[in-house]
């Protein structure tokens, strides 16, 4: 069957998505500091009079922010037309799938970035568990003056949501009868495979740089303290505290039952991990709450899935919050 929509979408390949966009702010030390604090990155290269920006901040300098800043983003009509076509065809939902970045030179405080973007490719029609739609890839070239400093490829899936079988009442009855929705599967790659292999053995493994001894999580291909590429692992004791948390109410997802608490857990070893907080009502979770590691197994049509979670422990006052 001829995919007429797909053929129309393909005509947008190679067309500009943004022209002569300008960063909202110059590269600056406060934003670098906030980024490093949020990421727990203590690399000395990102502080002091000769500081450079972390390379992974590349996209941050091109973003418009929450204020609706659009005056200098340079977005073109072609980009909007492409998305209007997808919306009209029922592909009204979107999910980011992956990104690729290339760093050509460090950014330094005071640099003012400009950027151009192109619609690099539109896939053939694809059917996924989320629904049927198209993968759209854009490539952004970031410059300081005439110099290309980095590229950023960003891929999304624009799709029509898959319809669930049965009406709402039937789905609720199915849930009461013990029919559970499928949980999302893990995204395992060469950088994090060892972590998930440890989870399957009920071990929470933390990377350790063999050059400087720095522990790190999430798993990375190199040390963010000294840049060393070699590492081994240590097994976490399982003790920790809630460093921060959010309570998820929306969006609803069939495999989860909101509201529930998602915590940023600070392990006794000093690194932090994002996971669910269990064993206490969501409205009783608080910062500083002691927790202990558990492994939960979930079974559905896709097979068994083991995940680390953290159970609230009684604090010194004899309660969990």
N, C-alpha and C positions, 0 to 999 in steps of 0.2 A: 504494500500500500504506500502511495506517495505521501510523504510528509510535507505538505505545502507550507505549514508554519515553519518547519525546520529550514526549508529552503529560503524563506524570507529572512529568518534570523541570520542565516549564514552571510547574507549580503552586508551585515554590519561588521563582519570581521575586517580588521585593519582600519576601521574608522576611529577617529579620536573620541575618547571619553572625557578628557579634560585637556585644556590648552592654557599654558602660561599661568597655572595655578601658583599661588604664593602661600607659604606657611603663615599661620595666624600670628606666631611669635618667632623671633630669632631663637636659635639654640641657646638655652640659658641654664645657669647653674641650679636655680631652685627646682626646675622641672627634673633635671638629672638627679638631684638629691632625693626628691620624692619617689622617683622611679626606683632608685637603688634601695631605698628604705622598704618600699612595697615588695620588692623582689628578694630582699635579704642579700643583696650583692655588695660585698665589701671590697671589691677590687680597688686598690689605691689609684689606678689610672683614671678613675671617674671623680676624683676629688683633688683639690689643690689648685695652684696657679696654672699648671699645665694640663688641666683636666680635659678629657675627651668624653663625648657622650657614648654610652653603651651602644654598640652597633644595632642591637635589637630594638632600639628606640626609633629606628628609621621612619616607620609609618607615623609615629606620634607627632612628628614635626609637620606633617601634612594634613592632619585631621582638623575638622572645623569646630569640634567641641559641641557641647550641649546647647549652646546659645543660638544655634541655627545660623552660624557664621557661614555665609555663602558668597559674599561679595568678591572674594579673590580666589575661590576654589577652581574656577575655570571650567566647570562641568559643561559639557556640550549637549545640544539637542539630540544628537544621535543616541547617546546613552539613555536619555529619558524615553525616546521613541522605542528603543529595544525593549525596555521594561514595560512600556505601555502595551506593546504587542503581546508580551507574555501574560500580563494581567488580563487582557481581553480574552485570551485563550483559556482562562481559568487557572493559570499558574500564579496564584496570588500569594503563595507561601515561599519563604526563602530561608536557607540555612547555609552558613559558611562551611566549606568543606576542608580547605587547606590553603596555605600560603607558602611562597618561596621568596627568600630575600638573598641578594648578593651585595656585599659591602666592598666598595672600591677605595674609599679613604675615610678616615675618622672624621666625625663632625665635632666642631669645637664651639664653645660659647661665643656668641656673636655672629656665627654663620647664619645667613638668611637663605632658606631653601626655596627653590621653585620646582615645579614638577609639571610633567605632561603625562597623560595616560592614554592607552589605546585599548580597544576591545580586541584582544588577541585571538580568541577563539570562542565559538559556540558549538557545543557537542551535538551529535545526533540525539534524537529523543531517547531518554533513558527511563526505565522503570525501576524504582527502588522501593524499599519498605515504607518510606515516607509517602511516596506517590510518584507520579510520572511527570517528567519535566526535562529541563535542559541545564547543563553545566556551562556557566559563562565565566571566562577567564579574562581578567584585565591585567595589563602590565603598566606599572607606573615607573617612570624614570625621574629620579630625584637629582637635582643639581644645586651647586653653590656657584653662582656666576656661570661661566661656561663649562665648568667641570662636572662631569657625571660622578656622583658620589655613591650611588646605590640604585638598585632596582627592586621593585616589590611586585610579585605576581600574586593575585588574589582570586580565588575560585569559589563560586557559590553555586548552589543548586536552586533554581527557581522552578517550583513544581506545583502541581495540583494535588492537594492532599488526598491520600487513599481513603475511600469510604469504608467505614467499619460496618461489618455485617450486623443486622438486627437493629431494632430501635433502642432508645436509651433504657427502657424498662427491661428489655431482654438482656442487655449488657450488664445491668445491675444485678439481675437474677443470676447470670452466669458467674459474676464475681462472688455472690453469696454462696454459690455451689462449689466454690473453690477453683474456678477457672481463672488463672492469673494471666495478665497481659505479659508480653515478652519485654524483658528489660533490655536496654541498649547493650550491645556487645562492646567489648574492650577494643580500643585502638592500640594495637601492639606493633611496634617498629623495632628497628635494630638498636635504638638507643634505650628503650625501656623494657625490652623482652626479659632481661634478667630480673627486673623488679617483679613482673607478673608471674614468672616461673617461681619465684620465692613465695608469692602469695598462695599459689597452688599448693605449696608445701606448708602453708600456715606459718610463714616466716615474713617479717617485714624487714627488708634489706635496705640499708642506707649506703649510698656510694661514699667512698673515702679516697681522696687524692693520695696517691702513694708518694708524691713529691713533697707536699706541705702538710698532709694529714687533715685537711679541711673536709668536713662532712657536707654533703649536699643532697637536697631533694627539692624538686623532682630530678630524676636522672638526666644527666647531660653528657655529651660526648667529651667534654673537657672541663677542667677546674675553673670556676669563675673567680677564684682568689689568685691563683698563680699562673693559670693557663696551661698547666700540665695535662697531657693527654692520658696518662696512665692512672688506673684506679683499682681498688678492690672493694669489698663490702664488709659492713658490720651489721649484725642483727640487732634491731631495736629491742629494748627491754619491754616495750608495750605501755610504759607509764607516760602520762602526758597531762596537759591541761588545755582547756579551751582558750585560745589566744583571741579569737574573734569568731563571730557566727552571723548567719542570716537565717530567717525563717521563710521557707518557700511556700507561697500561697498560689502563685500563678507564674507561668501557664500550667494548666493541669496536664498530666501525662498519664496514660492508662496504667503504666506499671508502678506508679507511685500514688500515695494517698496523702495529699496535702491537708493541713499544713504540717511541715516537718522541718527539723533543724539540720543545717549543714554547717559544720564547724571548721575553722582553721585551727588545727591541733598542733600545739607546740610539744614535741616529744622531749623526753628527759635528756636526749642526746643533743638537743639544741636546734634541730631542723623542724620544719613545719610541713604538715600534710593536710589536704582537704578531704573530709570524709563526713559521713553521717554520725550524729550523736544520738545514741539510743539509750533506752532504759530510764528515761525521764521525760515527762511531758515537754513538748516543744517550748512552752511558755515558761519553763523552769530552767532552761539553759541559760548560762551566764558566763561572762568572761572570768577565767580563773577556776572554773569548775574542773575538779580532778576527773580524769577519764582513764580507761584502760582498754587496750587493744583486744578486739575479738575478730574472728573470721566468720562471716555468714555465707551460707551456700544458698543459691537460688536455682530452682529447676524450672525450666519451661521447654517449649518445643525446640529451642535452639541448643538444648543441652545444659549441663550444670555450669554455674558461674560462681566463683568464690571471690568475695570482696572484703577488704578490711573495713571495719567500723569501730567506733569507740563508745564504750558503755560508761555512763556516768557512775562515779563512785561517791560514797558518802564523804562529806568534808569533815573538818574538825569539829564542827558544831553538831555532827550526827545526822545531817540531812544532805540531800543532793541538790539543794537550792531552794 
